[in-house]
Amino acid sequence: MSAERFDVAILGGGPGGYVAAIRAAQLGMQVACVEKDRTLGGTCLNVGCIPSKALLDSSELYRHAQRGLGAHGIKAAGVALDLAAMMARKDRVVRGLTGGVAQPGVYALPRGSIWQDAVNAAGGPTALADLNHINLAQVIVDGDQIVVPELIPTATPRPPTSTPTPTVTVGPGTPSPTPLPTNTPAPTSSDATSAGTTSKININTAAAAELEALPRIGPAIAQRIVDYRTEHGLFQEIEDLMNVNGIGPATFTAIQDLITVGP
């Protein structure tokens, strides 16, 4: 496993944790969000608020069926509680918020990516994912949380289907709380050309603002590159960029085809 350096580590992927991780990344920091569970959301989403509210909703309907229907002239005899079915519905509610993709989490994607790219980065849709109720062509805004719902219980689960991905213009990227997933292709020089960049960026002469045009390089890391260059001299080869705090193998892989140390 390759080493990765971070500016800040946030313990816990609950509502406070993952939001803090996203905000820190938006500010240009290299962030690690550590979560022991498979899904984000913490206690509230997985075992606390959401499951409790799902059970309260079912319990309220049961009570109303027992005591409240008569006032409306509705006679319902033999109303019984099926606890197993109630618990199964609660589990479906939670899965509907966390289980629409194979590997839910926080991913780094190039600017200009669409929801389909995010679903693919998360391992693709599960067999129960309902892709008909989300717009896979929608362009992602930095910090977006994308919820892939599950099919309603009465629907027959279907195998995942691939949705054609519209042409995406890949431009400057932003940092993310986690490194790029291994199944996400890194931007290439041809990607940069399609976005309007006609030549590689010289890391020995580029100003901080120019460096921010690179994927995964925000204002903070761009300034570190300039400061490192001032303190240690010119970069002899592009691999030397990994000596800068906040640039690890994942970030370097994403930008190596877009940079040069000069003629």
C-alpha positions in Angstrom: 0.0 0.0 0.0 1.5 3.3 -1.0 2.0 6.0 1.6 -0.2 9.1 1.4 0.3 12.3 3.3 -2.5 14.4 4.6 -3.0 17.8 6.1 -5.8 16.7 8.4 -7.4 13.5 9.4 -11.1 13.4 10.5 -12.2 10.5 12.6 -15.7 9.4 11.9 -17.9 9.7 8.8 -21.0 10.9 10.5 -23.0 14.0 9.5 -20.3 16.2 11.2 -17.3 14.2 10.0 -17.9 13.8 6.3 -19.2 17.4 6.0 -16.0 18.7 7.7 -13.9 16.5 5.4 -15.6 17.9 2.3 -15.2 21.5 3.5 -11.5 21.1 4.4 -10.9 19.6 0.9 -12.7 22.6 -0.7 -10.3 24.8 1.1 -7.4 23.1 -0.6 -6.3 20.6 2.1 -5.4 17.0 1.6 -7.9 15.2 3.8 -8.4 11.7 5.2 -11.8 10.7 6.6 -11.5 7.6 8.7 -14.7 5.5 9.2 -14.8 2.0 10.6 -18.2 1.2 9.1 -18.8 0.4 5.4 -21.1 3.4 4.9 -21.0 7.1 5.8 -23.7 8.7 8.0 -22.6 7.5 11.4 -25.0 6.5 14.2 -27.8 8.8 12.9 -28.2 7.2 9.5 -27.3 3.6 10.2 -28.5 2.8 13.7 -30.1 5.9 15.3 -32.3 8.6 13.9 -33.3 7.1 10.5 -34.0 3.6 11.7 -35.9 4.9 14.7 -38.1 7.2 12.6 -38.8 4.4 10.2 -40.1 2.3 13.1 -42.1 5.2 14.6 -43.8 5.7 11.2 -44.8 2.0 11.0 -45.9 2.0 14.7 -48.0 5.1 14.2 -49.8 3.5 11.2 -50.5 0.4 13.3 -51.9 2.4 16.2 -54.1 4.4 13.7 -55.4 1.2 12.1 -56.3 -0.1 15.6 -57.9 3.0 17.1 -58.3 5.8 14.5 -60.1 4.3 11.6 -63.5 3.9 13.3 -64.0 7.7 13.5 -63.9 7.8 9.7 -66.4 5.1 9.3 -63.8 2.5 8.4 -64.1 -0.9 10.1 -60.9 -3.0 10.1 -61.0 -6.3 12.0 -58.1 -8.5 12.8 -55.3 -5.9 12.6 -52.1 -7.6 13.7 -48.5 -6.5 14.1 -45.9 -8.4 12.0 -42.7 -7.3 13.7 -40.4 -9.1 11.3 -42.0 -7.3 8.3 -41.7 -4.0 10.2 -38.0 -4.5 10.9 -37.4 -5.5 7.3 -39.0 -2.3 6.1 -36.7 -0.3 8.5 -33.7 -2.1 7.0 -34.9 -1.2 3.5 -35.2 2.5 4.4 -31.6 2.5 5.7 -30.4 0.7 2.6 -32.3 3.1 0.4 -30.0 5.9 1.7 -26.8 3.9 1.8 -27.1 0.8 -0.4 -27.7 2.0 -4.0 -24.0 1.6 -4.9 -21.5 -1.1 -4.2 -18.9 1.0 -2.4 -20.5 4.1 -0.9 -18.0 6.8 0.2 -16.3 10.1 -0.7 -14.5 10.1 -4.1 -12.3 12.6 -6.0 -13.5 13.3 -9.5 -12.3 15.7 -12.2 -14.2 18.9 -12.6 -16.9 18.5 -15.2 -17.7 14.9 -14.1 -21.4 13.8 -14.0 -23.4 11.7 -11.7 -22.8 8.6 -13.8 -19.0 9.0 -13.1 -19.6 9.2 -9.4 -21.7 6.0 -9.5 -19.0 4.2 -11.5 -16.3 5.4 -9.0 -18.4 3.9 -6.2 -18.3 0.5 -7.7 -21.4 0.8 -9.9 -25.0 0.3 -9.0 -26.2 -2.6 -7.0 -28.9 -5.0 -8.2 -31.5 -3.1 -6.1 -30.5 0.4 -7.3 -33.2 2.5 -8.9 -31.4 4.6 -11.6 -34.7 5.8 -13.1 -35.2 8.4 -10.4 -31.9 10.2 -10.6 -30.4 12.2 -13.5 -27.1 10.4 -14.3 -26.2 13.2 -16.8 -26.3 15.9 -14.1 -22.9 17.7 -13.7 -21.4 17.3 -10.2 -20.9 20.4 -8.0 -18.0 20.2 -5.5 -19.3 18.8 -2.2 -22.4 17.1 -3.7 -23.8 14.2 -1.8 -25.4 11.8 -4.3 -28.1 9.4 -3.0 -28.9 6.4 -5.2 -32.3 5.0 -4.1 -33.3 1.4 -4.1 -36.2 -0.1 -6.0 -39.5 -0.2 -4.1 -40.0 -3.5 -2.3 -42.7 -4.7 -4.8 -40.5 -4.2 -7.8 -38.4 -7.1 -9.1 -34.7 -6.5 -8.6 -32.8 -6.3 -11.9 -29.1 -6.7 -12.6 -27.1 -3.4 -13.0 -27.3 -1.8 -16.4 -24.7 0.5 -17.9 -26.0 3.9 -18.9 -24.3 5.6 -21.8 -22.1 8.4 -20.5 -22.3 11.7 -22.3 -19.1 13.3 -23.4 -17.5 15.1 -20.5 -15.1 18.0 -20.8 -12.5 17.4 -18.0 -11.1 20.6 -16.5 -9.4 21.7 -13.4 -10.2 19.4 -10.4 -10.6 20.0 -6.7 -9.1 18.1 -3.8 -11.1 15.4 -2.1 -11.2 13.8 1.4 -10.0 10.5 -0.2 -7.5 9.5 -2.8 -8.7 8.7 -6.3 -10.2 5.2 -6.4 -8.1 2.7 -8.3 -10.9 2.1 -10.8 -11.1 5.8 -11.8 -8.9 6.6 -14.8 -6.6 9.6 -14.2 -6.9 12.6 -16.5 -4.5 12.5 -19.4 -3.0 15.2 -21.5 -5.7 14.7 -24.1 -8.3 15.5 -21.5 -6.5 18.7 -20.7 -6.4 19.6 -24.4 -10.2 19.1 -24.7 -10.6 21.6 -21.8 -8.5 24.2 -23.5 -5.0 23.4 -22.2 -2.7 23.2 -25.2 0.6 22.5 -23.5 1.9 21.0 -20.3 2.3 23.2 -17.2 5.9 23.9 -16.3 6.1 23.3 -12.5 9.3 25.3 -12.4 7.8 28.5 -13.7 4.1 28.3 -13.2 2.5 30.6 -10.7 0.1 29.3 -8.0 -3.0 30.3 -10.0 -1.7 28.3 -13.1 -1.0 25.2 -10.9 -4.6 25.3 -9.6 -5.7 24.3 -13.1 -4.3 20.8 -12.5 -6.6 18.1 -11.2 -6.6 17.7 -7.4 -4.5 20.8 -6.9 -6.2 23.5 -4.8 -5.0 26.9 -3.6 -3.2 25.5 -0.6 -1.2 22.8 -2.4 -0.5 25.1 -5.3 1.1 27.6 -2.9 3.1 24.8 -1.3 4.6 23.9 -4.7 5.7 27.5 -5.2 7.1 27.7 -1.7 9.0 24.4 -2.1 10.5 25.6 -5.3 11.6 28.8 -3.7 13.2 27.0 -0.8 14.8 24.0 -2.5 15.4 25.2 -6.1 14.0 24.0 -9.4 12.5 20.5 -9.7 14.9 18.2 -11.6 12.2 15.8 -12.6 8.4 15.7 -12.3 8.6 12.9 -9.7 10.2 15.4 -7.3 6.8 17.0 -7.0 5.9 14.2 -4.5 8.4 15.8 -2.1 5.8 18.6 -1.6 3.6 18.0 1.4 0.1 17.0 0.3 1.1 15.4 -3.1 1.1 11.6 -2.8 1.2 8.9 -5.4 -2.6 9.2 -6.2 -2.4 13.0 -6.9 0.9 12.6 -8.9 -0.7 9.9 -11.0 -3.6 12.2 -11.8 -1.3 15.1 -13.0 1.9 13.4 -14.3 0.8 13.6 -18.0 -0.1 17.3 -17.6 3.2 18.7 -16.2 6.8 19.2 -17.2 10.0 20.6 -15.6 10.8 22.5 -18.7 12.6 22.1 -22.0 
